[in-house]
């Protein structure tokens, strides 16, 4: 009888140890696989729609948090809201922005950029480029500039059209067997246009122009320079209220050739 009791106790102990082990393993796996909260950044935003030419008032401005990885050099960045420096930094920004006029329509609850705010024509052009950004000028024609509808203050997506082989997507034997198809892909999104030819204000009424100047972080500006040597560049004009970046780049890629029909059908679904 004692032996049976010992056996039962041993079995119960083994089950308990097993349960503890399972709980401990689950906790460990949860800790290892848990996604840490993404760091946030504060930026200046319009709390209501600001129309082109409107004088910006304090009541029109606020701040919002965005993922730190989405912060660009074009944003008017602020310290974190829980930071002791936030209030002073926000007040300093208001002093610089309030009573100045908007250069374009800014939708409610969207970021306000320095390029959206009217500046004196006496201000040197280089002073309009935010810290960490670079201005890069690109040639355009009436087609790539959307018939000249792209103006300073516009935002565009940049499309590169080239062959798979030239872009390094297929090499060697694969290129010989399948052939090199032509690929069109968005390489940059929501890029600010800060000048057309030598005009950098919205009052310009130039009937046509041959160059555009874009404002980009340094690495993106270098990418833009290199892309011009890789194939044809086309610019897609965005609606002023559309600031969303498409995360799935495959949805905006077309590969004419054997896969062109498949790509078209994928767009239709």
N, C-alpha and C positions, 0 to 999 in steps of 0.2 A: 504493500500500500504506500509506504514511504517512497518507494522507487517511482510509483506512478505520480505521486505529488511532485517529486523533484522533476520528473519528466515534463509535467504540465507547467510548472514554474519556469523551467528552462525554455519551453516553447513560447510561453507568454513573453518572457524577457527577450527572446529572439525577435518576436513580432514587434515589440516596442522599439527595439534597437533598429529594426528595419524601417519602421515608420519615421523615427527620428532622422535616419539617414536620408530617406526620401525627402522629408521636409527641408533638411539642410541642403541637399543637392538642388532642390527647386529654388530655394532662396539664393543660392550661389548663381544658378543660371539666370535668375531674374536680375540680379545685380549686374551680371556680365552683359546681358542683352538689353538692359534698360537704356532707352534713348535719352541722353541728358537734354534738358531744355536748351533750345537754341538761344545764344546771346542776342540781346536786343540793342538797337540804337534809336535815339530820338532825332526827329527831323522836323523842320518847319512845314506846316501844311495850311491850306486855305480851309477855313471852317465853313465858308459859304462860297458860292460862285462869284468870281471876280471877273468882270468883263473887261475887254480891251479898252484902255483909256481911263478906267476907274482909278480914283485915288484910293490907295490902300489904307484902310483904317485898322486900328488895333483889334476891333471886334471881329475882323475878318481872318484873324490869324490864331493859330494854335499849334500844338505839337502832337506828334503821333509816334508810336514805336513801330519799327520794322525789324525784320531779321538782320543782324549785323552783316551777314554775307550779301544782303541786297543793297547795302549802303554804297553809293557812288560818290565820286568827287563833285557831281553836279548838285547833290542835295545840300541844303543849308543845315548842317549837322549841329546838334546840341548835346550836352552831356546827358547821361541817363537821368530820368525824372527823379529817381531816389538819391541823386548825387547832390551834395551841398552846393555845388557850383551851378546847378541847373537854373535857379531863379535869376541870378545875375547874368548868365549867358543869354537867357531868353530875353531879358530886359535890354541887353546890348543889341540883340538882333532886331527887336522892335524899333529901337531908336534909329537903326539904319534903314528900315524898310517902310515904316509908317509915313504917310503923306507923299510917298512916291507913287508913280502911276504904273499900272500893269501894261506890259507890252503886248500881251495876248490874253485870250480867254483862259482862265484857270478854273477847272471844275471844282466843285465842293469836295472836300475830303481827299484832295490829291496834293502831292508835294508842290511846294513853291520853290523854284530855282532862281538863282541870281540873274540868270539870263532872261527870266520872265519880268524883271523889274526895270523900269525906264532908267537909263543913265544919260548923262550929258554926252553929246557928241565930242566934247573936248577931252573926255576920258580916253587915254591911250587904249587902243584895241587890246594890247597884251594884258591890261589890267582886268579885262573881262574874263580871262581864263582862270578858273579856280586853281588853287594849289594842288599839285599832283596830276593835273591834266595838261594836255598838249593840244594845240590847234594843228590840224593837218588839212591841206588844201588838195582837192581832187578835181580833175577835169570832168565836165558834164556836157551833155547836149540836150536838145529839147525833149528827147525821149527819156533819158536817164534822170532828168530833172522834173519829170511829170509835167511837161509843157511849161516849165517855169513857175508852177504853182508852189514849189518848195521855196520858202522864204526864211530869213533869219527868225529864229524862234520855233520853226517847224522841227518835228522829230521824225526820223526815218529808220527803216530797217535796211540793212545792207545785204544784198544777195550777190554771191559769187557764182558764176557759171564757167565751168571748165571741164576737162576730161578726167575720168577716174585715174588714168595713168599719170597725168601731170600732177594730180593732187596726192598721189601716192596711195590711193585706195586699192589699186591692183598693181602688181609688179611682176616682172619676169615672165614665167611660163603662163601664169593666169591671164596676163594681159594679152598674150598671143592667142590663147585658146578662146577667150570670151570676147576679145576686142575691147577697146576703150570707149565706154559710153560717156555721154555728156551729162554732167550733174549740176543742178542748180540748188544752192543751199543758202539759208540765212546764216551769216557769220557774225553779225552784230545786230542788236535790237535797241530800239528807242534811243537812237543817237541824236543829240542836239545839233542843229545847224545854226552856226553863229554868224555866218556871213555868206553873201553871194557876190562874187567878184570883190570889190572893195566896200560894199555896202553892208553895214551891220546894225541897221535899225529898221523898224517896221514902216517908217515913213517913206522908204525908198520905193520909187515907182519905175524902176528900170524895166524896160520891155523884155529884156533877155540878158543872159549871162553865160559865161563859159566855164566858171569854176564855182565850187562850193567849199566852204571851210567848216569842218566838223570839230567838235570838242570832245576829246576822248582821254581816258586814262592812258598813261605812256605805253603800256604793253599793247593796248587795243589800237593805239595810233600806229605802232610798228606793224601790227597785223594788217591794218588798212593799207599801209605802204606796200607790204609784201603781196597782198591780195591783188593789187593792180598789175603785178607782173605774172600772175597765175592764170588770168582769164578775164572775162567781161564782168564789169561791176554794174549793177542796177540798184536803184534806190526806190524803196516802197514808202510812200507818204502815209503817215498815221493820222487818224482822227485826234484832235487835241485832247479828247477825254480818254483816249485809249493808251494807258501806260503799262498795260500788262505784258509781261515777257512770257512767251510760250516756252514751257519747260521741255516739251518733247520735240526736239529738232527734226526727228524723222517725219513729223507731220507736215513739214514745210520743205521737204526735199523731193525733187522729181528727177528720175533717171531715165531719160529717153533711150529707146533701144529695145532690147528684149523685155525689159521690166516696165516699160512705159504704161502699157495697158493695165498691168497690175497696180501701178501707182495711182492711176486715174480711178480705178475701181475702189481702191482704198479710200480716196478722198470722198467718193460718193456714198460710202457706207457710214 
